[in-house]
Amino acid sequence: MYVILVYDMGEKRVGKMLKLCRQYLNWIQNSVFEGEITDVKLKELLINTKKLMRQEEDSIIIFKSRDQKWLEKEVYGKEKNSLDNFL
Amino acid sequence: MYVILVYDMGEKRVGKMLKLCRQYLNWIQNSVFEGEITDVKLKELLINTKKLMRQEEDSIIIFKSRDQKWLEKEVYGKEKNSLDNFL
C-alpha cells in the first residue's frame, strides 16, 4: 500500500523519529514521509514509533491508500534534494 | 476534491501561512491541513500561498484525491483539539 506519514514530535525525539521513518519510507519534507510499504512493515514501523513517542505530547498521522494512483502530488517551492535521503 | 496540504516555511512566514490555510482547510497537525475544496478555491489558496512563500527556502506539498474514500486516516498520540480551529 501507499502511505503518507506526518509527525509532530517533541524536539528531543524528533531526530530518532526521522531516523526510524527513513528505514521504511521516503523523506519528502521536514516531517513528512511517503512511500510504498507492506502491512507487515507498517505494523513494525508503528510498534517502533509507539516505543518512541509520548502519547500526550506527540502526534503522528498516517494516510493510507491502496494505490498511489488515487493521489496526485504537487510540490511548490524548494524540493527536497534526493541526496538528503542519503545523509 | 479532497486535499492534504503540508508546509515547511521559514519562521517569519509560518504564522501567515497558518492563517491563510485555515481559511480554506482543516488544521490537523502543526503544519498539516486537510479538507474538501473546490478547484477554484484551491487555485485561490495557491495564488495567495505563492505571494507569501520564498521559492528557494519554503516548501509546500499538496496531495489531491478525487474522493476522500480512497484514503484511510489513522491518528496516533495527541489529537489536535477541534477547539484549536477556533483559536
Backbone of each chain as nested JSON, in Angstrom:
{
  "chains": [
    {"id": "A", "residues": [
      {"number": 1, "name": "MET", "atoms": {"N": [0.835, -1.195, 0.0], "CA": [0.0, 0.0, 0.0], "C": [0.877, 1.255, 0.0]}},
      {"number": 2, "name": "TYR", "atoms": {"N": [0.248, 2.39, -0.318], "CA": [0.981, 3.648, -0.345], "C": [0.579, 4.464, 0.883]}},
      {"number": 3, "name": "VAL", "atoms": {"N": [1.548, 5.027, 1.59], "CA": [1.211, 5.834, 2.77], "C": [1.915, 7.191, 2.771]}},
      {"number": 4, "name": "ILE", "atoms": {"N": [1.252, 8.134, 3.431], "CA": [1.86, 9.425, 3.76], "C": [1.897, 9.456, 5.281]}},
      {"number": 5, "name": "LEU", "atoms": {"N": [3.043, 9.765, 5.841], "CA": [3.17, 9.835, 7.295], "C": [3.672, 11.228, 7.677]}},
      {"number": 6, "name": "VAL", "atoms": {"N": [2.944, 11.884, 8.573], "CA": [3.381, 13.196, 9.065], "C": [3.49, 13.125, 10.58]}},
      {"number": 7, "name": "TYR", "atoms": {"N": [4.531, 13.717, 11.11], "CA": [4.651, 13.691, 12.566], "C": [4.953, 15.062, 13.147]}},
      {"number": 8, "name": "ASP", "atoms": {"N": [4.606, 15.191, 14.402], "CA": [4.894, 16.399, 15.166], "C": [5.365, 15.893, 16.522]}},
      {"number": 9, "name": "MET", "atoms": {"N": [6.668, 15.892, 16.709], "CA": [7.249, 15.293, 17.911], "C": [8.015, 16.337, 18.707]}},
      {"number": 10, "name": "GLY", "atoms": {"N": [8.163, 16.08, 19.977], "CA": [8.994, 16.936, 20.815], "C": [10.426, 16.934, 20.29]}},
      {"number": 11, "name": "GLU", "atoms": {"N": [11.088, 18.047, 20.491], "CA": [12.438, 18.272, 19.961], "C": [13.407, 17.124, 20.272]}},
      {"number": 12, "name": "LYS", "atoms": {"N": [13.266, 16.563, 21.468], "CA": [14.203, 15.524, 21.912], "C": [14.021, 14.207, 21.162]}},
      {"number": 13, "name": "ARG", "atoms": {"N": [12.82, 14.006, 20.604], "CA": [12.53, 12.731, 19.949], "C": [12.548, 12.817, 18.428]}},
      {"number": 14, "name": "VAL", "atoms": {"N": [12.639, 14.046, 17.933], "CA": [12.469, 14.26, 16.501], "C": [13.57, 13.595, 15.656]}},
      {"number": 15, "name": "GLY", "atoms": {"N": [14.775, 13.604, 16.156], "CA": [15.896, 13.009, 15.424], "C": [15.753, 11.502, 15.302]}},
      {"number": 16, "name": "LYS", "atoms": {"N": [15.346, 10.882, 16.406], "CA": [15.147, 9.429, 16.406], "C": [13.998, 9.022, 15.488]}},
      {"number": 17, "name": "MET", "atoms": {"N": [12.956, 9.844, 15.479], "CA": [11.795, 9.554, 14.646], "C": [12.168, 9.631, 13.159]}},
      {"number": 18, "name": "LEU", "atoms": {"N": [12.937, 10.645, 12.837], "CA": [13.418, 10.82, 11.464], "C": [14.217, 9.593, 11.017]}},
      {"number": 19, "name": "LYS", "atoms": {"N": [15.12, 9.184, 11.868], "CA": [15.983, 8.041, 11.572], "C": [15.147, 6.773, 11.381]}},
      {"number": 20, "name": "LEU", "atoms": {"N": [14.16, 6.616, 12.241], "CA": [13.287, 5.446, 12.171], "C": [12.492, 5.429, 10.861]}},
      {"number": 21, "name": "CYS", "atoms": {"N": [11.844, 6.54, 10.564], "CA": [10.99, 6.606, 9.368], "C": [11.785, 6.384, 8.092]}},
      {"number": 22, "name": "ARG", "atoms": {"N": [13.012, 6.871, 8.097], "CA": [13.841, 6.716, 6.891], "C": [14.194, 5.273, 6.594]}},
      {"number": 23, "name": "GLN", "atoms": {"N": [14.016, 4.409, 7.575], "CA": [14.251, 2.984, 7.313], "C": [13.1, 2.351, 6.531]}},
      {"number": 24, "name": "TYR", "atoms": {"N": [11.977, 3.068, 6.48], "CA": [10.784, 2.468, 5.871], "C": [10.216, 3.268, 4.694]}},
      {"number": 25, "name": "LEU", "atoms": {"N": [10.409, 4.607, 4.735], "CA": [9.721, 5.464, 3.76], "C": [10.664, 6.523, 3.194]}},
      {"number": 26, "name": "ASN", "atoms": {"N": [10.165, 7.254, 2.196], "CA": [10.96, 8.325, 1.59], "C": [10.656, 9.665, 2.262]}},
      {"number": 27, "name": "TRP", "atoms": {"N": [11.698, 10.36, 2.562], "CA": [11.59, 11.65, 3.239], "C": [11.302, 12.728, 2.201]}},
      {"number": 28, "name": "ILE", "atoms": {"N": [10.157, 13.391, 2.289], "CA": [9.837, 14.38, 1.26], "C": [9.726, 15.815, 1.78]}},
      {"number": 29, "name": "GLN", "atoms": {"N": [9.587, 15.971, 3.072], "CA": [9.585, 17.32, 3.657], "C": [9.945, 17.171, 5.125]}},
      {"number": 30, "name": "ASN", "atoms": {"N": [10.328, 18.254, 5.718], "CA": [10.757, 18.284, 7.117], "C": [10.251, 17.11, 7.977]}},
      {"number": 31, "name": "SER", "atoms": {"N": [8.943, 17.009, 8.164], "CA": [8.418, 15.915, 8.979], "C": [7.369, 15.104, 8.223]}},
      {"number": 32, "name": "VAL", "atoms": {"N": [7.611, 14.948, 6.917], "CA": [6.671, 14.232, 6.044], "C": [7.394, 13.137, 5.265]}},
      {"number": 33, "name": "PHE", "atoms": {"N": [6.802, 11.958, 5.297], "CA": [7.344, 10.814, 4.573], "C": [6.266, 10.21, 3.695]}},
      {"number": 34, "name": "GLU", "atoms": {"N": [6.678, 9.553, 2.629], "CA": [5.711, 8.84, 1.798], "C": [6.36, 7.585, 1.255]}},
      {"number": 35, "name": "GLY", "atoms": {"N": [5.54, 6.687, 0.753], "CA": [6.104, 5.533, 0.082], "C": [5.232, 4.306, 0.097]}},
      {"number": 36, "name": "GLU", "atoms": {"N": [5.667, 3.335, -0.674], "CA": [5.032, 2.028, -0.7], "C": [5.526, 1.238, 0.5]}},
      {"number": 37, "name": "ILE", "atoms": {"N": [4.625, 0.563, 1.158], "CA": [5.023, -0.219, 2.324], "C": [4.044, -1.386, 2.471]}},
      {"number": 38, "name": "THR", "atoms": {"N": [4.544, -2.498, 2.955], "CA": [3.651, -3.644, 3.175], "C": [2.954, -3.475, 4.523]}},
      {"number": 39, "name": "ASP", "atoms": {"N": [1.891, -4.215, 4.731], "CA": [1.186, -4.206, 6.014], "C": [2.117, -4.56, 7.161]}},
      {"number": 40, "name": "VAL", "atoms": {"N": [2.912, -5.587, 6.933], "CA": [3.821, -6.076, 7.976], "C": [4.845, -5.002, 8.358]}},
      {"number": 41, "name": "LYS", "atoms": {"N": [5.412, -4.381, 7.351], "CA": [6.413, -3.343, 7.603], "C": [5.799, -2.124, 8.288]}},
      {"number": 42, "name": "LEU", "atoms": {"N": [4.58, -1.783, 7.895], "CA": [3.915, -0.641, 8.525], "C": [3.638, -0.933, 10.007]}},
      {"number": 43, "name": "LYS", "atoms": {"N": [3.231, -2.161, 10.277], "CA": [2.995, -2.547, 11.679], "C": [4.281, -2.429, 12.49]}},
      {"number": 44, "name": "GLU", "atoms": {"N": [5.362, -2.894, 11.894], "CA": [6.677, -2.828, 12.535], "C": [7.042, -1.366, 12.828]}},
      {"number": 45, "name": "LEU", "atoms": {"N": [6.84, -0.524, 11.83], "CA": [7.131, 0.909, 11.995], "C": [6.294, 1.507, 13.127]}},
      {"number": 46, "name": "LEU", "atoms": {"N": [5.022, 1.118, 13.183], "CA": [4.137, 1.671, 14.216], "C": [4.514, 1.198, 15.62]}},
      {"number": 47, "name": "ILE", "atoms": {"N": [4.933, -0.043, 15.719], "CA": [5.377, -0.566, 17.027], "C": [6.593, 0.225, 17.507]}},
      {"number": 48, "name": "ASN", "atoms": {"N": [7.536, 0.436, 16.591], "CA": [8.733, 1.193, 16.956], "C": [8.415, 2.654, 17.264]}},
      {"number": 49, "name": "THR", "atoms": {"N": [7.453, 3.191, 16.524], "CA": [7.036, 4.575, 16.741], "C": [6.433, 4.749, 18.128]}},
      {"number": 50, "name": "LYS", "atoms": {"N": [5.59, 3.794, 18.49], "CA": [4.911, 3.891, 19.787], "C": [5.881, 3.804, 20.96]}},
      {"number": 51, "name": "LYS", "atoms": {"N": [6.99, 3.077, 20.748], "CA": [8.017, 2.998, 21.781], "C": [8.68, 4.361, 21.977]}},
      {"number": 52, "name": "LEU", "atoms": {"N": [8.732, 5.103, 20.893], "CA": [9.49, 6.355, 20.841], "C": [8.676, 7.562, 21.272]}},
      {"number": 53, "name": "MET", "atoms": {"N": [7.407, 7.569, 20.901], "CA": [6.609, 8.785, 21.073], "C": [6.031, 8.936, 22.478]}},
      {"number": 54, "name": "ARG", "atoms": {"N": [5.671, 10.164, 22.796], "CA": [4.931, 10.439, 24.019], "C": [3.489, 10.712, 23.643]}},
      {"number": 55, "name": "GLN", "atoms": {"N": [2.64, 9.8, 24.061], "CA": [1.224, 9.854, 23.689], "C": [0.585, 11.213, 23.941]}},
      {"number": 56, "name": "GLU", "atoms": {"N": [0.974, 11.841, 25.061], "CA": [0.278, 13.078, 25.432], "C": [0.886, 14.332, 24.789]}},
      {"number": 57, "name": "GLU", "atoms": {"N": [2.019, 14.175, 24.134], "CA": [2.675, 15.354, 23.539], "C": [2.832, 15.27, 22.023]}},
      {"number": 58, "name": "ASP", "atoms": {"N": [3.102, 14.064, 21.54], "CA": [3.434, 13.898, 20.124], "C": [2.223, 13.464, 19.305]}},
      {"number": 59, "name": "SER", "atoms": {"N": [2.324, 13.679, 18.024], "CA": [1.235, 13.299, 17.122], "C": [1.785, 12.714, 15.831]}},
      {"number": 60, "name": "ILE", "atoms": {"N": [1.17, 11.63, 15.42], "CA": [1.53, 11.013, 14.134], "C": [0.243, 10.749, 13.371]}},
      {"number": 61, "name": "ILE", "atoms": {"N": [0.219, 11.164, 12.126], "CA": [-0.95, 10.887, 11.288], "C": [-0.483, 10.108, 10.063]}},
      {"number": 62, "name": "ILE", "atoms": {"N": [-1.215, 9.052, 9.764], "CA": [-0.899, 8.241, 8.586], "C": [-2.106, 8.214, 7.663]}},
      {"number": 63, "name": "PHE", "atoms": {"N": [-1.866, 8.522, 6.408], "CA": [-2.89, 8.395, 5.372], "C": [-2.51, 7.194, 4.53]}},
      {"number": 64, "name": "LYS", "atoms": {"N": [-3.461, 6.288, 4.381], "CA": [-3.178, 5.074, 3.614], "C": [-4.028, 5.046, 2.358]}},
      {"number": 65, "name": "SER", "atoms": {"N": [-3.419, 4.602, 1.288], "CA": [-4.172, 4.437, 0.056], "C": [-3.784, 3.103, -0.554]}},
      {"number": 66, "name": "ARG", "atoms": {"N": [-4.783, 2.4, -1.07], "CA": [-4.489, 1.093, -1.633], "C": [-3.473, 1.247, -2.776]}},
      {"number": 67, "name": "ASP", "atoms": {"N": [-3.61, 2.342, -3.501], "CA": [-2.76, 2.55, -4.675], "C": [-2.419, 4.031, -4.801]}},
      {"number": 68, "name": "GLN", "atoms": {"N": [-1.176, 4.314, -5.116], "CA": [-0.711, 5.695, -5.254], "C": [-1.471, 6.441, -6.343]}},
      {"number": 69, "name": "LYS", "atoms": {"N": [-2.022, 5.684, -7.293], "CA": [-2.713, 6.321, -8.423], "C": [-3.93, 7.143, -7.992]}},
      {"number": 70, "name": "TRP", "atoms": {"N": [-4.453, 6.913, -6.807], "CA": [-5.597, 7.693, -6.328], "C": [-5.192, 9.065, -5.806]}},
      {"number": 71, "name": "LEU", "atoms": {"N": [-3.91, 9.278, -5.742], "CA": [-3.406, 10.544, -5.192], "C": [-2.513, 11.239, -6.207]}},
      {"number": 72, "name": "GLU", "atoms": {"N": [-2.731, 12.53, -6.325], "CA": [-1.898, 13.329, -7.206], "C": [-1.059, 14.216, -6.289]}},
      {"number": 73, "name": "LYS", "atoms": {"N": [0.219, 14.31, -6.545], "CA": [1.089, 15.11, -5.676], "C": [1.625, 16.327, -6.413]}},
      {"number": 74, "name": "GLU", "atoms": {"N": [1.552, 17.475, -5.763], "CA": [2.127, 18.7, -6.333], "C": [3.077, 19.31, -5.323]}},
      {"number": 75, "name": "VAL", "atoms": {"N": [4.258, 19.692, -5.813], "CA": [5.255, 20.293, -4.925], "C": [5.518, 21.728, -5.365]}},
      {"number": 76, "name": "TYR", "atoms": {"N": [5.489, 22.646, -4.413], "CA": [5.785, 24.054, -4.685], "C": [6.974, 24.481, -3.847]}},
      {"number": 77, "name": "GLY", "atoms": {"N": [7.808, 25.319, -4.442], "CA": [8.97, 25.816, -3.71], "C": [10.097, 24.82, -3.759]}},
      {"number": 78, "name": "LYS", "atoms": {"N": [10.862, 24.845, -2.716], "CA": [12.074, 24.036, -2.624], "C": [11.739, 22.547, -2.577]}},
      {"number": 79, "name": "GLU", "atoms": {"N": [12.278, 21.814, -3.528], "CA": [12.067, 20.352, -3.471], "C": [13.177, 19.742, -2.651]}},
      {"number": 80, "name": "LYS", "atoms": {"N": [12.804, 18.773, -1.867], "CA": [13.795, 18.086, -1.052], "C": [14.768, 17.398, -1.992]}},
      {"number": 81, "name": "ASN", "atoms": {"N": [16.016, 17.736, -1.845], "CA": [17.039, 17.117, -2.673], "C": [17.074, 15.619, -2.375]}},
      {"number": 82, "name": "SER", "atoms": {"N": [17.044, 14.824, -3.421], "CA": [17.008, 13.375, -3.192], "C": [18.284, 12.921, -2.479]}},
      {"number": 83, "name": "LEU", "atoms": {"N": [19.31, 13.74, -2.572], "CA": [20.554, 13.444, -1.87], "C": [20.344, 13.409, -0.357]}},
      {"number": 84, "name": "ASP", "atoms": {"N": [19.43, 14.25, 0.105], "CA": [19.107, 14.296, 1.54], "C": [18.815, 12.91, 2.081]}},
      {"number": 85, "name": "ASN", "atoms": {"N": [18.247, 12.084, 1.219], "CA": [17.874, 10.749, 1.672], "C": [19.076, 9.887, 2.033]}},
      {"number": 86, "name": "PHE", "atoms": {"N": [20.25, 10.333, 1.614], "CA": [21.438, 9.54, 1.921], "C": [22.269, 10.138, 3.045]}},
      {"number": 87, "name": "LEU", "atoms": {"N": [21.869, 11.32, 3.469], "CA": [22.66, 11.989, 4.511], "C": [22.38, 11.37, 5.888]}}
    ]},
    {"id": "B", "residues": [
      {"number": 1, "name": "MET", "atoms": {"N": [-12.91, 18.262, -4.414], "CA": [-11.874, 17.251, -4.214], "C": [-11.357, 17.326, -2.784]}},
      {"number": 2, "name": "TYR", "atoms": {"N": [-10.663, 16.27, -2.379], "CA": [-10.108, 16.218, -1.03], "C": [-8.594, 16.443, -1.117]}},
      {"number": 3, "name": "VAL", "atoms": {"N": [-8.067, 17.288, -0.274], "CA": [-6.623, 17.541, -0.309], "C": [-5.984, 17.444, 1.084]}},
      {"number": 4, "name": "ILE", "atoms": {"N": [-4.705, 17.095, 1.041], "CA": [-3.851, 17.174, 2.227], "C": [-2.767, 18.185, 1.862]}},
      {"number": 5, "name": "LEU", "atoms": {"N": [-2.549, 19.152, 2.702], "CA": [-1.527, 20.166, 2.437], "C": [-0.527, 20.17, 3.597]}},
      {"number": 6, "name": "VAL", "atoms": {"N": [0.749, 20.038, 3.254], "CA": [1.8, 20.119, 4.275], "C": [2.773, 21.22, 3.884]}},
      {"number": 7, "name": "TYR", "atoms": {"N": [3.191, 21.997, 4.858], "CA": [4.154, 23.05, 4.518], "C": [5.337, 23.08, 5.461]}},
      {"number": 8, "name": "ASP", "atoms": {"N": [6.416, 23.613, 4.949], "CA": [7.635, 23.823, 5.72], "C": [8.102, 25.219, 5.341]}},
      {"number": 9, "name": "MET", "atoms": {"N": [7.814, 26.177, 6.222], "CA": [8.087, 27.577, 5.885], "C": [9.071, 28.174, 6.883]}},
      {"number": 10, "name": "GLY", "atoms": {"N": [9.745, 29.213, 6.45], "CA": [10.614, 29.949, 7.366], "C": [9.784, 30.525, 8.515]}},
      {"number": 11, "name": "GLU", "atoms": {"N": [10.423, 30.636, 9.646], "CA": [9.773, 31.061, 10.878], "C": [8.954, 32.342, 10.718]}},
      {"number": 12, "name": "LYS", "atoms": {"N": [9.467, 33.266, 9.932], "CA": [8.812, 34.568, 9.778], "C": [7.498, 34.482, 9.002]}},
      {"number": 13, "name": "ARG", "atoms": {"N": [7.364, 33.428, 8.192], "CA": [6.186, 33.329, 7.329], "C": [5.175, 32.297, 7.833]}},
      {"number": 14, "name": "VAL", "atoms": {"N": [5.579, 31.531, 8.821], "CA": [4.773, 30.393, 9.236], "C": [3.399, 30.816, 9.817]}},
      {"number": 15, "name": "GLY", "atoms": {"N": [3.38, 31.895, 10.542], "CA": [2.127, 32.377, 11.131], "C": [1.122, 32.807, 10.066]}},
      {"number": 16, "name": "LYS", "atoms": {"N": [1.628, 33.509, 9.077], "CA": [0.758, 33.963, 7.984], "C": [0.216, 32.792, 7.173]}},
      {"number": 17, "name": "MET", "atoms": {"N": [1.077, 31.798, 6.982], "CA": [0.677, 30.622, 6.212], "C": [-0.431, 29.856, 6.939]}},
      {"number": 18, "name": "LEU", "atoms": {"N": [-0.257, 29.732, 8.235], "CA": [-1.256, 29.058, 9.062], "C": [-2.613, 29.763, 8.948]}},
      {"number": 19, "name": "LYS", "atoms": {"N": [-2.569, 31.059, 9.065], "CA": [-3.776, 31.879, 8.995], "C": [-4.457, 31.738, 7.634]}},
      {"number": 20, "name": "LEU", "atoms": {"N": [-3.633, 31.72, 6.606], "CA": [-4.159, 31.585, 5.243], "C": [-4.832, 30.222, 5.053]}},
      {"number": 21, "name": "CYS", "atoms": {"N": [-4.122, 29.173, 5.412], "CA": [-4.638, 27.814, 5.187], "C": [-5.936, 27.567, 5.955]}},
      {"number": 22, "name": "ARG", "atoms": {"N": [-6.028, 28.157, 7.135], "CA": [-7.225, 27.957, 7.951], "C": [-8.476, 28.558, 7.332]}},
      {"number": 23, "name": "GLN", "atoms": {"N": [-8.282, 29.437, 6.374], "CA": [-9.443, 29.986, 5.668], "C": [-10.028, 28.981, 4.675]}},
      {"number": 24, "name": "TYR", "atoms": {"N": [-9.242, 27.949, 4.354], "CA": [-9.668, 27.027, 3.306], "C": [-9.8, 25.574, 3.757]}},
      {"number": 25, "name": "LEU", "atoms": {"N": [-8.968, 25.186, 4.765], "CA": [-8.892, 23.764, 5.12], "C": [-8.917, 23.569, 6.634]}},
      {"number": 26, "name": "ASN", "atoms": {"N": [-8.985, 22.321, 7.055], "CA": [-8.97, 21.994, 8.484], "C": [-7.55, 21.702, 8.958]}},
      {"number": 27, "name": "TRP", "atoms": {"N": [-7.225, 22.291, 10.054], "CA": [-5.891, 22.154, 10.64], "C": [-5.849, 20.847, 11.428]}},
      {"number": 28, "name": "ILE", "atoms": {"N": [-4.986, 19.902, 11.048], "CA": [-4.966, 18.624, 11.764], "C": [-3.653, 18.329, 12.487]}},
      {"number": 29, "name": "GLN", "atoms": {"N": [-2.607, 19.026, 12.11], "CA": [-1.339, 18.879, 12.832], "C": [-0.52, 20.129, 12.58]}},
      {"number": 30, "name": "ASN", "atoms": {"N": [0.466, 20.342, 13.405], "CA": [1.319, 21.525, 13.336], "C": [1.334, 22.238, 11.968]}},
      {"number": 31, "name": "SER", "atoms": {"N": [1.81, 21.566, 10.945], "CA": [1.863, 22.204, 9.623], "C": [1.15, 21.356, 8.567]}},
      {"number": 32, "name": "VAL", "atoms": {"N": [0.065, 20.713, 8.994], "CA": [-0.692, 19.822, 8.116], "C": [-2.179, 20.203, 8.11]}},
      {"number": 33, "name": "PHE", "atoms": {"N": [-2.726, 20.333, 6.917], "CA": [-4.138, 20.647, 6.746], "C": [-4.786, 19.619, 5.832]}},
      {"number": 34, "name": "GLU", "atoms": {"N": [-6.092, 19.458, 5.986], "CA": [-6.814, 18.572, 5.084], "C": [-8.212, 19.129, 4.875]}},
      {"number": 35, "name": "GLY", "atoms": {"N": [-8.86, 18.638, 3.841], "CA": [-10.251, 19.012, 3.663], "C": [-10.741, 18.954, 2.239]}},
      {"number": 36, "name": "GLU", "atoms": {"N": [-12.054, 19.099, 2.128], "CA": [-12.702, 19.197, 0.824], "C": [-12.526, 20.629, 0.332]}},
      {"number": 37, "name": "ILE", "atoms": {"N": [-12.201, 20.75, -0.933], "CA": [-12.015, 22.084, -1.506], "C": [-12.344, 22.03, -3.001]}},
      {"number": 38, "name": "THR", "atoms": {"N": [-12.871, 23.102, -3.518], "CA": [-13.17, 23.133, -4.957], "C": [-11.893, 23.524, -5.708]}},
      {"number": 39, "name": "ASP", "atoms": {"N": [-11.873, 23.262, -7.007], "CA": [-10.742, 23.65, -7.856], "C": [-10.465, 25.144, -7.748]}},
      {"number": 40, "name": "VAL", "atoms": {"N": [-11.539, 25.907, -7.793], "CA": [-11.414, 27.368, -7.78], "C": [-10.789, 27.855, -6.461]}},
      {"number": 41, "name": "LYS", "atoms": {"N": [-11.276, 27.296, -5.368], "CA": [-10.763, 27.689, -4.051], "C": [-9.3, 27.256, -3.879]}},
      {"number": 42, "name": "LEU", "atoms": {"N": [-8.973, 26.087, -4.395], "CA": [-7.591, 25.614, -4.285], "C": [-6.655, 26.527, -5.085]}},
      {"number": 43, "name": "LYS", "atoms": {"N": [-7.113, 26.943, -6.266], "CA": [-6.299, 27.869, -7.077], "C": [-6.083, 29.175, -6.319]}},
      {"number": 44, "name": "GLU", "atoms": {"N": [-7.131, 29.671, -5.715], "CA": [-7.058, 30.909, -4.929], "C": [-6.041, 30.75, -3.792]}},
      {"number": 45, "name": "LEU", "atoms": {"N": [-6.139, 29.626, -3.099], "CA": [-5.205, 29.345, -1.998], "C": [-3.763, 29.314, -2.51]}},
      {"number": 46, "name": "LEU", "atoms": {"N": [-3.56, 28.69, -3.663], "CA": [-2.209, 28.578, -4.212], "C": [-1.653, 29.93, -4.645]}},
      {"number": 47, "name": "ILE", "atoms": {"N": [-2.508, 30.766, -5.198], "CA": [-2.075, 32.113, -5.6], "C": [-1.624, 32.898, -4.37]}},
      {"number": 48, "name": "ASN", "atoms": {"N": [-2.414, 32.821, -3.313], "CA": [-2.065, 33.521, -2.072], "C": [-0.816, 32.937, -1.418]}},
      {"number": 49, "name": "THR", "atoms": {"N": [-0.68, 31.625, -1.53], "CA": [0.492, 30.949, -0.975], "C": [1.761, 31.4, -1.677]}},
      {"number": 50, "name": "LYS", "atoms": {"N": [1.662, 31.478, -3.001], "CA": [2.855, 31.862, -3.77], "C": [3.298, 33.292, -3.482]}},
      {"number": 51, "name": "LYS", "atoms": {"N": [2.353, 34.125, -3.111], "CA": [2.704, 35.508, -2.74], "C": [3.489, 35.519, -1.435]}},
      {"number": 52, "name": "LEU", "atoms": {"N": [3.184, 34.553, -0.602], "CA": [3.707, 34.506, 0.755], "C": [5.052, 33.784, 0.854]}},
      {"number": 53, "name": "MET", "atoms": {"N": [5.203, 32.726, 0.096], "CA": [6.35, 31.844, 0.288], "C": [7.61, 32.33, -0.421]}},
      {"number": 54, "name": "ARG", "atoms": {"N": [8.75, 31.828, 0.054], "CA": [10.016, 32.059, -0.629], "C": [10.376, 30.782, -1.364]}},
      {"number": 55, "name": "GLN", "atoms": {"N": [10.36, 30.877, -2.681], "CA": [10.584, 29.702, -3.534], "C": [11.838, 28.915, -3.16]}},
      {"number": 56, "name": "GLU", "atoms": {"N": [12.892, 29.648, -2.781], "CA": [14.175, 28.955, -2.57], "C": [14.332, 28.405, -1.142]}},
      {"number": 57, "name": "GLU", "atoms": {"N": [13.406, 28.772, -0.267], "CA": [13.532, 28.326, 1.137], "C": [12.369, 27.468, 1.614]}},
      {"number": 58, "name": "ASP", "atoms": {"N": [11.167, 27.807, 1.154], "CA": [9.967, 27.156, 1.676], "C": [9.496, 26.02, 0.773]}},
      {"number": 59, "name": "SER", "atoms": {"N": [8.708, 25.161, 1.351], "CA": [8.197, 24.015, 0.584], "C": [6.737, 23.745, 0.953]}},
      {"number": 60, "name": "ILE", "atoms": {"N": [5.948, 23.518, -0.069], "CA": [4.546, 23.146, 0.142], "C": [4.256, 21.921, -0.715]}},
      {"number": 61, "name": "ILE", "atoms": {"N": [3.649, 20.925, -0.115], "CA": [3.268, 19.732, -0.881], "C": [1.764, 19.537, -0.723]}},
      {"number": 62, "name": "ILE", "atoms": {"N": [1.121, 19.312, -1.852], "CA": [-0.32, 19.062, -1.833], "C": [-0.595, 17.688, -2.434]}},
      {"number": 63, "name": "PHE", "atoms": {"N": [-1.373, 16.9, -1.703], "CA": [-1.835, 15.611, -2.219], "C": [-3.319, 15.778, -2.512]}},
      {"number": 64, "name": "LYS", "atoms": {"N": [-3.701, 15.445, -3.729], "CA": [-5.102, 15.597, -4.118], "C": [-5.721, 14.236, -4.386]}},
      {"number": 65, "name": "SER", "atoms": {"N": [-6.954, 14.101, -3.953], "CA": [-7.663, 12.877, -4.258], "C": [-9.079, 13.253, -4.694]}},
      {"number": 66, "name": "ARG", "atoms": {"N": [-9.569, 12.569, -5.703], "CA": [-10.898, 12.897, -6.19], "C": [-11.928, 12.731, -5.067]}},
      {"number": 67, "name": "ASP", "atoms": {"N": [-11.681, 11.729, -4.244], "CA": [-12.636, 11.419, -3.184], "C": [-11.89, 10.952, -1.935]}},
      {"number": 68, "name": "GLN", "atoms": {"N": [-12.344, 11.431, -0.798], "CA": [-11.703, 11.077, 0.467], "C": [-11.74, 9.57, 0.728]}},
      {"number": 69, "name": "LYS", "atoms": {"N": [-12.684, 8.898, 0.103], "CA": [-12.859, 7.458, 0.354], "C": [-11.647, 6.631, -0.081]}},
      {"number": 70, "name": "TRP", "atoms": {"N": [-10.787, 7.182, -0.923], "CA": [-9.595, 6.467, -1.349], "C": [-8.497, 6.501, -0.3]}},
      {"number": 71, "name": "LEU", "atoms": {"N": [-8.727, 7.283, 0.731], "CA": [-7.708, 7.458, 1.754], "C": [-8.248, 7.091, 3.127]}},
      {"number": 72, "name": "GLU", "atoms": {"N": [-7.469, 6.359, 3.853], "CA": [-7.829, 5.995, 5.221], "C": [-6.882, 6.777, 6.132]}},
      {"number": 73, "name": "LYS", "atoms": {"N": [-7.399, 7.383, 7.179], "CA": [-6.555, 8.192, 8.059], "C": [-6.464, 7.565, 9.441]}},
      {"number": 74, "name": "GLU", "atoms": {"N": [-5.272, 7.488, 9.966], "CA": [-5.067, 6.985, 11.329], "C": [-4.276, 8.017, 12.117]}},
      {"number": 75, "name": "VAL", "atoms": {"N": [-4.733, 8.297, 13.334], "CA": [-4.051, 9.282, 14.174], "C": [-3.525, 8.598, 15.431]}},
      {"number": 76, "name": "TYR", "atoms": {"N": [-2.264, 8.813, 15.736], "CA": [-1.661, 8.264, 16.951], "C": [-1.181, 9.403, 17.829]}},
      {"number": 77, "name": "GLY", "atoms": {"N": [-1.311, 9.223, 19.125], "CA": [-0.86, 10.249, 20.062], "C": [-1.89, 11.345, 20.199]}},
      {"number": 78, "name": "LYS", "atoms": {"N": [-1.396, 12.519, 20.452], "CA": [-2.231, 13.675, 20.737], "C": [-3.038, 14.092, 19.512]}},
      {"number": 79, "name": "GLU", "atoms": {"N": [-4.353, 14.096, 19.652], "CA": [-5.174, 14.58, 18.535], "C": [-5.358, 16.075, 18.678]}},
      {"number": 80, "name": "LYS", "atoms": {"N": [-5.292, 16.736, 17.558], "CA": [-5.47, 18.183, 17.582], "C": [-6.885, 18.464, 18.074]}},
      {"number": 81, "name": "ASN", "atoms": {"N": [-6.959, 19.22, 19.133], "CA": [-8.262, 19.575, 19.666], "C": [-9.02, 20.392, 18.637]}},
      {"number": 82, "name": "SER", "atoms": {"N": [-10.256, 20.003, 18.385], "CA": [-11.007, 20.717, 17.351], "C": [-11.213, 22.176, 17.736]}},
      {"number": 83, "name": "LEU", "atoms": {"N": [-11.09, 22.44, 19.042], "CA": [-11.171, 23.82, 19.524], "C": [-10.072, 24.69, 18.919]}},
      {"number": 84, "name": "ASP", "atoms": {"N": [-8.908, 24.06, 18.689], "CA": [-7.788, 24.794, 18.096], "C": [-8.202, 25.527, 16.836]}},
      {"number": 85, "name": "ASN", "atoms": {"N": [-9.165, 24.937, 16.149], "CA": [-9.581, 25.523, 14.881], "C": [-10.268, 26.871, 15.059]}},
      {"number": 86, "name": "PHE", "atoms": {"N": [-10.645, 27.172, 16.297], "CA": [-11.314, 28.446, 16.525], "C": [-10.403, 29.471, 17.192]}},
      {"number": 87, "name": "LEU", "atoms": {"N": [-9.218, 29.019, 17.555], "CA": [-8.304, 29.932, 18.259], "C": [-7.641, 30.893, 17.283]}}
    ]}
  ]
}
